[in-house]
Amino acid sequence: MNSANPVRAHFTTPFGTTVEYASTTTIHVDLIKGWHIEWPRLETDELLMAIGSARPLEDSTRIAYHERVLWMEKEYGFDRWDAYMMLSQCGKVRLGNFVDPKYSVGAAISKKYLAPAD
């Protein structure tokens, strides 16, 4: 499914301030029948991200990392602890949604570190 609708977009400066503005954004969503995931996932040309949302912030981070580790284990053949260590060294964390009752955290890793499992 592709959609082009007005949405609120965010830009974060190198200094940590964020600007919200209206934009027209195109997204691509794949529906894979019979496939189950616990939490949202995001894929770009450069990275793969699992997103967790909870309170306190530590729980949302734990969820995001747990989902990212399971994804690396299942689809990329990583041992669970090796995936955790790889994320600890090469992963990226994005913090967001601090105004809602829950916090959102994305745990990501660059695709350059991943090769699909055989």
N, C-alpha and C positions, 0 to 999 in steps of 0.2 A: 504494500500500500504506500503510495506517495501522497503527500499533502503539502499544499502551499497556503498557509493561513497566517494572518497577522498574529504575532506573539510578542511577549516581552523578552528581550534579550539582555544579556549582561556582558560587560567588559570589565575586566580587572586590570588595573594599572600595575606596573612593577612595584609601586609603593603600597599596594594592598587595598587601595580604595576601589570601589566598584560603582559603575555607572549602569543604570537600567534604561533601556530605550526600546521603542517599538521597532519591529522589523518584520519582514516577510522571510520566513525560513522554510526550506524544503527538507523534509525528513523522509527516510525510507524505513519501513517497518516490515519485517518478515514474520509471518505466522507459520510456525512449524507444528503441524498436527501431531499429537502424541508426545510432544517434548515438554518436559516440566522443569522449570527453574524456580527457586524460592524467592529470588530478589532480582530487580532489574539489572540488565547488562547493557553496556554501551560499547560499540565498536566503531573505530575510525580507521582511516588508512594507516595510521601510525601506531595506534594502541588499542588495548582491550581493557575495559573497566567494569568492575562489579560495584554496585551501589547498595549501601545499607542505610537504613533510616530508623533511628531509635532515640531514646533518652536514657541515660546520659550519653555524651559524646563518645565515651569509650566503647559503649555497646554498639553504636553505629559503625565505628571503626572496626571492631571485632567482626561484625557481620560482613562488612565489605571485604576484609582480608580473608575470612573463612570461605566466602563464595569464590573469590579470585583463586585461592589455593585449590579448591575442589575443581574449578574449571580447568586449571593447568594440569591437574592430575588426570581428569577424565579425557580431555580433548588433546592434550599435548604430551601425555605419557610421563609426566613428572612423578617422582616419589613425593608423597605429601610433605615431608620435612625438607626435601630439596626445593620444592616450590615455595615454601615459607621462607627459606633462606634466600632464595633468588629475589623474592619480593622485598625482603628486608634490605637487600643491597641495591637492587635496580628498580624497585617499584616507585610509583608516584602516588601521592595522596592528595585528593581535592576535597576541600571542605565547602559545604554549602548549606543553604536552607537553615539559617540560624534564627529566623524569626517565627517559625512554626513551632508548635509544641515539641516536635521531634527535630533532631539534627540529621543531616544527610552527609554521607562521606562516600567518596569514590576511591577505590583501590585499583590502580592501573599499572600495566606493564607494557613497555614498548614491544611491538611485534618482532623487532630485530632479535630479541632474545628467545623467540619461540619458533618451533618447527612442529607441524602436526604429527601426532603419534601414528605409527604404522597400523 
